[in-house]
């Protein structure tokens, strides 16, 4: 019996645009990871759908700075654990 093949999508932040992009497993590139403690005012997954709103949240700076570090380290994408 042949094994079922499943494609999985990842939502990564484009470090240049700060927009979420959905990439399928065969298209996933190397990416930086930000894992952090959630505090009040964090940008949530839903919040990241609207950058104008997310950028006004206190915790958005963490994602923004993480993307800046990712650029400096040669990455095009970042993954942030959503609160």
Helices and strands as residue ranges (DSSP letters): E 9-14, E 20-24, G 25-27, E 32-34, H 45-48, H 51-54, H 60-72, E 77-80
